[in-house]
Amino acid sequence: MKYSRLTKEQFEELHQEFINFLATQSITGDEWQDIKTNKPEVAEQELDIFSDLVWEGVLNQAKYLEHISPKEIHLFALNEDHMHLIGIKVKAEQDLTTAEGFTWLRENLMHDDVEFVQAKKDYSDDKNLDRFTFIQQGSNITKGELYNYMFKLIN
């Protein structure tokens, strides 16, 4: 398995897609029930393969990631050959994970306690695995509104 197995809730949400996936392998509903009962290791492999396929699709479509912690925000644009980072660090006694802290940041972007950095990072040989690693570390896929706002502000 390259990524991680989908959760039970994610499998439930993707129920029809999983049925279609099994159908592409000529596995009927009855055969799937038999596999789950009599060959659980094969069932586990099918779940893992499907999970990786879903992750590949999601990661190929992702254009932006963001990670917000109490004192820092990391905004990533996922370009074709590299990632571009906008980092925001707050030295003030604010918690950016709260509505109050985020409002403070929005109202004090040019304050001395707010630092901006930009960086470019080339992907390794597997850009989707690079992206997945950031998600595993707490980043979320976004539409890029905050990244684009900050990019215009500091450039």
Long-range contacts (C-beta under 8 A, 24 or more apart in sequence): 1-48, 1-51, 1-52, 2-52, 2-55, 2-129, 3-51, 3-52, 3-55, 3-56, 3-129, 3-132, 4-51, 4-55, 4-136, 5-47, 5-48, 5-51, 6-47, 6-50, 6-51, 6-54, 10-54, 11-47, 14-54, 17-54, 18-50, 21-46, 21-50, 21-53, 22-46, 55-128, 55-132, 56-128, 58-141, 59-128, 59-131, 59-132, 60-128, 62-131, 62-141, 63-143, 63-144, 64-141, 64-142, 64-143, 64-144, 64-147, 65-131, 65-134, 65-135, 65-139, 65-140, 65-141, 65-142, 66-139, 66-140, 66-142, 66-146, 66-147, 67-134, 67-137, 67-138, 67-139, 67-140, 68-96, 68-97, 69-96, 69-97, 69-138, 70-95, 70-96, 70-97, 70-101, 71-95, 71-96, 72-96, 73-105, 73-146, 74-139, 75-146, 75-147, 75-150, 76-134, 76-139, 76-147, 77-144, 77-147, 77-151, 78-127, 78-131, 81-122, 81-123, 82-120, 82-121, 82-122, 82-123, 83-120, 83-121, 83-123, 83-130, 84-118, 84-119, 84-120, 85-117, 85-118, 85-119, 85-120, 85-121, 86-116, 86-117, 86-118, 86-147, 86-150, 86-151, 86-154, 87-115, 87-116, 87-117, 87-118, 87-119, 88-114, 88-115, 88-116, 88-150, 89-114, 89-115, 89-117, 90-114, 90-115, 91-115, 109-153, 116-150, 116-154, 118-154
